[in-house]
Amino acid sequence: MSHQRLLQVLFPLTRVSLARMGIATAVSAVVWLGLATAAHADGALNGRISFTSFRDAQLGDIWTIDPDGSDGRKLTSGPLYDAQSDWSRDGQSIAFRRGPNAFRSLQVWKMDLYGGNLALLATGDPTDPTQNSTQPAWAPDGESLLFRATRPPYADSDIWRMNTDGSNQALVAHIPGEQLYPSYSPDMSKIAYTTPLTPDDRAIFTVDASGASPPTKVFDVPGAYDSAPNWSPDGRQLAFESNKDGDMEIYTMNADGTDVRQLTNNVVHDEGPAWSPDGKRIVFTSGPDNLNGDIYVMNADGSARMRLMDVPGRDESPDWQPIPHAGDYVACGDVTHAGGGAYSVKRTGKGLDCPKAQEVAARWSADGLAGRRDGRVEGFSCATSDATYGALKVECTHQGNRVGDMGGGRNGNDKSILFVWRDS
């Protein structure tokens, strides 16, 4: 559908819809209620990966694993279908969809990172099992969630928002057709989503969170499923899935739809990409078809593809836990070895390069395995704090750091190294 045709359809719908809802406002291209405020997104270390697995149940359950595929933990169980997990920006909570099947009576729930403190956030109409709440996505400021919902007076799904306790549910945008996979950009200025234009054609759109302009189609190949957009942590790119070449593959593009890059190119089914919190890797599902697949990771350029697990059935819809920190850090990768490893090594400060940061992280990791978890390593003083699942966040500060001007015109070099450490 062209932008002109979209607006022609949208204007009368807006007038009618607002009249039915008893709301008086000026007509615009999109109905906007409860607009979010912008938020700055700090950097993050790469935590665990959540996903839906069918390995030992008729319906799906939520699991988490370490970034190398180890230490798998099942967070939900029972007769219900749990799927579409999404980590909060502080890495402490997971929102997900729950229902008796994939189509009816679907609800949005949340739990803590261990699978406890379950709370129901959003339901459909209890008298109509087709009125669903699905596809939750945390706002980057941590104050709310977006979700997809079908609510009267509309027969199709729309983008809604709610507080993190499920209160103040409000329509964010009504756009003709079904809206899928809504999510805020890291600065909360835009929302990306997918819309089916025909039964065989899905397109990726973005729309201003301010409601100042109509939706923008950023990617569409007629007759192809272009879907599941996922923002990079810096907000400059979107990863997505498309079968434009005959089978589903993973792509990235600039947020405005330019510079489309194909990351996977094979004869299997690749879907559901999500960025690592440091923006250096992408996690996704790959398998012979959409009913069989395993969780994979690869570098953000498509290189170093690695399967994390090899189990029968389907593992799908992965998302990557952030472990937040503030500061201008450069990602240096992982340092893993037998018995443990330092994940998501980062460095900052003049004169400190990644090889040195990895050397310090590897040395500290070896000391950690020997039981010495705090102390000095190669001129750095290291301290630990709890991260998740027994992992530690380690911060190593150079003992020669000077903060600001020292009276002789000397500025501080502020050399620091951050990483997450696990002993297995």
ABEGO torsion letter per residue (X at the ends): XBAAAAAAAAAAAAAAAAAAAGBBBBBBABBBBGBBBBBBBBBBBBBBBBBBBAAABABBBBBBBBAAGBGBBBABBEABBBBGBBBBAAGABBBBBBBABAABGBBBBBBBAAGBGBBBABBBBAABAABBBBGBBBBAAGABBBBBBBBOABABBBBBBBBAAGBGBBBABBBBEBBBGBBBBAAGABBBBBBBABAABBBBBBBBAAGABBBBBABBBBGBBBBGBBBBAAGABBBBBBAAAGBBBBBBBBAAGBGBBBABBBABBBBGBBBBAAGABBBBBBBABAABBBBBBBBAAGBGBBBABBBBEBBBGBBBBBBBBBEBBBBAEBBBBBGEBBBGBBBBEBGBBAAAAAAAAAAAAAAAAAGBABEBBGGBBBBBBBBBGGBBBBBBBBAABBBEBAGAGBBBAGBBBBBBBBAX
